[in-house]
Amino acid sequence: MSDQPGNARSLAKLRDTLRRTDRHQGVLKAVHTLRRIAPGGGELSQAAPTSDRASDRIARLISEVGADQASATRELGLTAIQVWQAMATSRGIGRNNAEVTILFTDLVGFSEWALKVGDDHVLRLLRQVEGVSETAIGRHSGSVVKSLGDGLMAVFADTAGAIEAAHEACTAVSAITLDGYRPQLRTGLHSGHPRKVGRDYVGVDVNVAARVAAAAGGGEVLVSGPALATVDADRYTVRRRRGFRAKGTPADLEVYSVVPRYGEDPAGRSRQPR
């Protein structure tokens, strides 16, 4: 009996700790990021299939619980529903989609710089980088799949357009200056047949593209062998990245640094950037 007051105090302390954690800004930020990059892109379906109506009812119940206060637990619940709906939307699509070229971008050394400056500077830079990157992607018929903080993921119907967009984005980002800081964008491309889940894409090919991008240097466009095989290599200056190894990629995957050759194409016609 003498332990009961102590147990009650311990439980009350645990409840307070959990409540503070549930509303902690750092935890909330991490959960918001998770929801944004999860299948579904941070949004719940507005018209779920008839067989999936239960998800709408559950989402409403979760949203209404403690709606007046931010809650990491509530956001995690909505993330689970978001993924559920995205998977339901994708049923029947499978891996036999048309081949696409997947592009990943991110800023070199961004985390170190972000730690030294305020949030206002970080947000200003990210808005500018996102703007010029999306413009380049749209100009070359690509589609932005999702934002990834200091980078993004996009897909293209053809590799040539993806290479052009990647180089244009790298050039545009390198022209940005913010209080003396000049960002550098790195990019990576891979072609394959990823599974489409709602507006997102998942699968091995997506992971390979992300790993290729992570190996790129500032201002560099790295292209996997399968992606390079879909274009006329004579249009580019190509240099193999020897010794490329990355977890989650095929052991025999070859990766190349690719730069468009502007001037004349192999037939002698004048070529200019699109």
C-alpha positions, 0 to 999 in steps of 0.5 A: 500500500505504501508504494501506491502514492509513489506509483501515482506520482511516477505515472503522473510524471510519465504522462507529463513527459509524454504530453510535452514530447507530443507537443515538442516543436522538434518532434512536430517538425520531424513528424511533419517532414515524415508525413511530407515524404511518405507516399501520398505527399502529405495530403489525405485523399479527397475521394477515396475509393468506395472500398476505402471509405473507412479511412475517411471516417478514421481520418476525421476522428483523428483530426478532431481529437485535440484539434485545438493543439498541435500533436505529434501523435495525431500527425503520425495517425494521419500519416498512416491513413495517408499511406493507406489511401495512397496504397489503395489508389495505386492498386492494379498499377504494378511494376509494368509502368512505362519506363521513367527517369528519376531525378534527385537533387540536393544542396552540397553542405547545406546542413553545415551552413544552415546551422550557422544562420537563422531560419529566415535565411534558410527559408529564403534560400530554399524558396529560391532553389526550389523556384529555379529547380521547378522552372528547369524541370517544367521547361523540360517536361518533367514532373516534380514528385515531392520536395525533400527539404533542400532538394526534390524528386522529379520524374521524366518520360525521357532521360535527355530532358532529365539531363538538360533539366538537371544541368539547367537547375545546377547552373541556376542554383549556382547563380544564387547568392545570399549574404555571400553564400553561393549554394551548389546543387548536386543531381543524380538520375536513374531510369527504371520502372518504379511502382506508382503510389498515388502521386509518389513513386517507390521501389528499388529504382527510386532508391538507386536514383537517390544513391546516385545523386548522393555521390555527385559533387557540387554542380555535377550531374551523375547518370546511371548506366541504364539511364545513359543507355536510353540517350544518344551518348554522342550528345554528351561529354561522358566520364565514368565515375570509377569505384562507385559503390553504394548500399542498396544498388547493384554491385555492377552498376556503372555511373557517369558524370554527364555534360551536354555538348552544346555547339554542333551535334554529330550530324553537324547541326548547330545545337543550343540549350533548350 
